[in-house]
Each structure stands twice: as C-alpha cells, then as structure tokens.
Amino acid sequence: MIDTYFNSICVFCYDGTLIKSWKTFEIKPGKFSYLCEITIYQGVIFVNDSRNRRIQAFTRNGRFILKKKM
C-alpha cells in the first residue's frame, strides 16, 4: 500500500499485520516526492513518483533497483 500523505510504502500480511514500511521525501533515486500509484509484477514493486516525474522499481525488501524518467 502507498501512503501519499507520508510518502511511504507499507507491506502488510493478509491478516493486516504491518511487515515493513519505508518512506522518504527527496529527489535522489530510491527516494520519493509524491507517490500516486503502485504495481507489483513478478516480485518487483513499481512506484509512480509523480513529482519527481519518474517510475522507480524496488525489491520486496525495499532495495532500489532502477528509475525511469517520464
């Protein structure tokens, strides 16, 4: 789940227990300015970081993989 107010990504168990979260507010790769969409495909988390005008990809553990400018 993304929280646009706090610029964070939260991962939950099916029972609602919080497993992990990460949040930042910066321009650097792996950081966020305004999250508006999230997609998970084959274990990779893709995040639309709209104010930075890019899509970023992360592992399930939150490790930054790559960014693509929009």
LOKE-833808 format. One line per field, with one value per residue: residue number from 1; residue in one letter; chain; x, y, z of N, C-alpha, C in turn. Coordinates in steps of 0.001 Angstrom, whole numbers, plus 500000, padded with zeros to 6 digits. Layout:
<recs>
num = (NUM,...)
residuo = (A,...)
cadena = (A,...)
n.u = (X,...)
n.v = (Y,...)
n.w = (Z,...)
ca.u = (X,...)
ca.v = (Y,...)
ca.w = (Z,...)
c.u = (X,...)
c.v = (Y,...)
c.w = (Z,...)
</recs>
This chain:
<recs>
num = (1,2,3,4,5,6,7,8,9,10,11,12,13,14,15,16,17,18,19,20,21,22,23,24,25,26,27,28,29,30,31,32,33,34,35,36,37,38,39,40,41,42,43,44,45,46,47,48,49,50,51,52,53,54,55,56,57,58,59,60,61,62,63,64,65,66,67,68,69,70)
residuo = (M,I,D,T,Y,F,N,S,I,C,V,F,C,Y,D,G,T,L,I,K,S,W,K,T,F,E,I,K,P,G,K,F,S,Y,L,C,E,I,T,I,Y,Q,G,V,I,F,V,N,D,S,R,N,R,R,I,Q,A,F,T,R,N,G,R,F,I,L,K,K,K,M)
cadena = (A,A,A,A,A,A,A,A,A,A,A,A,A,A,A,A,A,A,A,A,A,A,A,A,A,A,A,A,A,A,A,A,A,A,A,A,A,A,A,A,A,A,A,A,A,A,A,A,A,A,A,A,A,A,A,A,A,A,A,A,A,A,A,A,A,A,A,A,A,A)
n.u = (500849,500441,501099,500176,500210,502254,504313,505099,505681,503953,503970,501897,500752,498362,496564,496541,498665,501420,504295,506586,507841,508732,509934,510522,511410,512620,514697,516582,517541,515568,514259,511294,508909,506196,504016,501844,500843,501060,502446,502790,504790,505816,507249,508590,508413,506821,506772,504997,506337,505307,505856,508575,508615,508950,509238,509903,511660,511645,512905,511198,512036,512513,514792,516335,516098,515924,515312,513054,512657,509773)
n.v = (498839,502306,505382,508418,510806,510630,509864,507101,503541,500693,497370,494662,491723,489165,489121,491703,492639,494779,494415,495627,498908,501739,505043,508249,511591,512948,513886,512167,509012,506189,507468,509351,511770,512336,509901,508122,505854,502274,499204,495719,493363,490229,490005,492421,495750,498464,501937,504907,507912,510808,513669,513788,512943,510241,506652,504223,501246,498538,495948,493328,493721,496386,497391,499567,499363,500424,503461,505260,507940,509949)
n.w = (500000,499330,500961,500379,501777,503721,502084,501852,501648,502524,503701,504216,506042,505141,507224,508113,509599,509947,508052,506942,506282,504316,503933,502525,501601,499099,496259,495251,493665,494538,496531,497439,496192,495653,495930,493842,492587,492650,491589,491478,490030,489155,491586,491735,492805,491519,491493,491045,491086,491179,491444,491099,488585,487576,487365,489719,490650,492953,495137,496953,499523,499665,498472,496253,492717,490031,488093,485985,483930,483299)
ca.u = (500000,501172,500506,500612,500408,503555,505273,505642,505176,503732,503715,501105,500335,496944,495757,496600,499854,502450,505553,507690,507485,509846,509466,511486,510915,513794,514776,517553,516983,515167,513508,510025,508384,504746,503619,500441,500438,501989,502142,503737,504852,506855,508033,509211,507471,506961,506133,504906,506790,504843,506519,509911,508344,509650,508786,511026,511453,512242,512690,510206,512644,512677,516065,516166,516627,516132,514329,512797,512021,508545)
ca.v = (500000,503569,506447,509628,511901,510464,509390,505836,502273,499779,495985,494006,490327,489044,489384,493128,492971,495502,493679,496543,500169,502645,506353,509333,512706,513534,513760,511123,507701,505389,508340,509741,513112,512188,508593,508120,504532,501180,497959,494654,492423,489218,490282,493752,496804,499657,503065,506146,509037,511808,514987,513608,512556,509004,505393,503561,499826,498076,494548,493171,494209,497831,497779,500276,498662,501350,504525,505605,509258,510003)
ca.w = (500000,499412,501758,499690,502734,504361,501080,502323,501153,503639,503312,505251,505912,504808,508417,508405,510370,509203,507945,506644,505622,504069,503499,502399,500805,498459,494807,494919,493305,495686,497434,496857,496397,495767,495426,493447,492124,492917,490881,491776,488913,489323,492772,491677,493158,490686,492154,490277,491915,490207,491493,490531,487197,487286,487928,490362,490918,494206,495513,498035,500766,499600,497863,494987,491557,488925,487887,484585,483831,482498)
c.u = (500898,500380,501024,500874,501799,504638,505924,504985,505089,503391,503034,500951,498858,496046,495809,497799,500890,503753,506727,507117,508769,509298,510615,510830,512122,513718,515681,516864,516705,514386,512258,509705,506867,504341,502150,499952,501502,501500,503205,503653,506056,507810,508739,508120,507786,506141,506157,505187,506528,505541,507937,509832,509131,508891,510026,510669,512258,512040,511612,510726,512884,513983,515785,516823,516936,515059,514198,512057,510788,508545)
c.v = (501228,504560,507751,510787,511839,509980,508087,504653,501348,498399,495298,492518,490319,489319,490851,493572,493657,494707,494639,497825,500946,503938,507343,510439,513433,513332,512600,509828,506870,506168,508812,511208,513079,510883,508626,506778,503509,499950,496946,493634,491525,489556,491623,494793,498045,500781,504271,507295,510298,513163,514931,513136,511314,507813,504727,502106,499414,496577,494516,493698,495711,498301,498392,499498,499648,502434,504782,506933,509175,511240)
c.w = (500000,500250,501170,500648,503361,503394,501517,501625,502352,503097,504490,504968,505531,506006,508853,509222,509468,509235,507821,506074,505366,503515,503464,501592,500241,496958,494402,494488,494549,496720,496708,497091,496505,495109,495026,492935,492480,492152,491263,490648,489091,490475,492790,491946,492326,491306,491232,491235,491097,490267,490960,489081,486793,487879,488495,490640,492149,494359,496591,499362,500759,499005,496485,493851,490437,488912,486391,484583,482948,481649)
</recs>
